[in-house]
């Protein structure tokens, strides 16, 4: 299986190493990619664990897991990556609606590990309602990890 983060590497040689804690993220971008992958595979615990200490107090694994479960995460596009920031768009399907979430995220080193601190959402759009017989929207994104090229939504991500 290709990695959900869009790296074109296999999941087991990319973000799975971070999610299973066999390796630590060396950059904010690696952490961002692994957090997206955790949403895609619905691992709320990893997402919770990668928040900064102060932010974990305001979160719950149950709420994070619920949001991960209600969305089908299609693709991640990194727009810009800096020393402590990553600007990205995450594309998902919620209730047969294709959505884009664009955010500029802030990261910090805590106990020698990169952690997500917060982010400014700059775009949160519902792009389109998806009909069952339309070509699946994952085909629109070259980084989509679940793409079954040319399949209708009902036979691809709409299952």
N, C-alpha and C positions, 0 to 999 in steps of 0.2 A: 504494500500500500504506500502510495506517495504521501509525503508529510503534508498535513493540512496547512502548514505555514506558507506553502507556495515556493519552497526552496528548490524543488525538483529532486531532492534527495528522498530516499526511503524514510518512512516514519521511524523505523527502528534505529537508523543511523543519524537521525536529526533530533527532533524535539522529544521523542520518547526517552532519550538519554537524560534530559532535564526533568521531565515529568516523573520519571522513576527515580530521580535523584542519584543516578549513576555518574552524573556530571553536573557542574554548576554553570550557569550562564556567565559568560565573560563580558558581555556587553548588554546595555539596555535593549538593543534590537533582538538579541538572542532571547532575552526574557520575554519581550513582547511577542515574538513568534511562538514561543512555547506556551504562553498564556492563551493565544488564539487557538493553538492546537488543542490545548486542554478544554477550551470551550467546545471545539469541534468534536472531541471524543467524549465530552460530558464528564470531565473530571473536576468537579467543584472544589474538592479538597486542595488540589494543586493551586488553583486560582486563589483560594483563600490564603494558602501558605505563602504565596508570593506577594501579598500586600505588605506594605511597611507596617511596623509594629503598631503605630498610632492608628492606622487605617483598619487593622484587623479588629480593633475594639468596636468599630462602627459596622462591621460586616458579620454575616453568618454564613456558614457553609450551606445551610438549607436554602437561603435566599439565592445564593450564587448558583447552586445546583438547579433550582427551579428555573432560573433565567436560561441557563445552559440547555436545559431540557426542552424549553418551549421554542427554541430557535434551532434551525438547521444552518450551521455556519458553512458557507460556500467557499469564500476566498478572502485572502488578506493581501492588501497592496500597501507596501511601505512607500510613503512619499518622501520622507526625509528622516535621517537618523543622525543625532548629535551626541555629544558627550553624556548628557543626562536626559535627553528627550528622544521621542520617536513619534513622528506624525504618520498616521496610517488610516486606511479605510478598511472596514470589515463588512463584508456582504453576507447577508443572511436571509433566510426565508422564515417568516412568521405568519401563520394562518394564511398560507398561499399568497403572501405578499412579499415581494423582493424589497429588501431594505439596505440602505447604506448608513453606516455609522462611521463618521470621520472624526478623529480625535488627535490632539497633541498631548501625549502622555509624558509625565514626569517620573523619573526614576532616581533612586539614591542607593548608595552602598550602606547596608546595615549589617554589622557583624560579618563583614567581608563578603556579603552576598547582595546581588542586585535585587531591589524590591520596587514594586509599583507604588507610587505615592498618590498621584491623582492625575486628572487629565481635563482638558478643556474640549468639550464636544463642539465642533464647528459645523458639522452637518449631521442631521438625523432625518433622513428622507425615506419615505415610502416611494420606491421607484416605479413599481408596477404590480398590479394584481396578475397572478399567473393562472391561466386556464389549464386544465388537465391535459389537453391535447396540443398545447404549445410546446415548442422545443424548450427543453429545460434551461433555466437561466444560468446554470453552471457552465454552459457552453460559451457564455459571453466573457468569461474570465479565464485568461491563460493560466492563472495560478490556482484555479479550482482543483481541489484534490479529489472531489467525488465525481468529476465529469465522466459521463458515458456519452461520448460525442454523437450528436445527432438524435439522441433519444428524446421522446416526449417526456414532459414533466411527470406524468403519471407512471412512467416506467423507469424514472431516474430518481431524482431527489424528492419527488412527491409521493413516494411509496409510504 
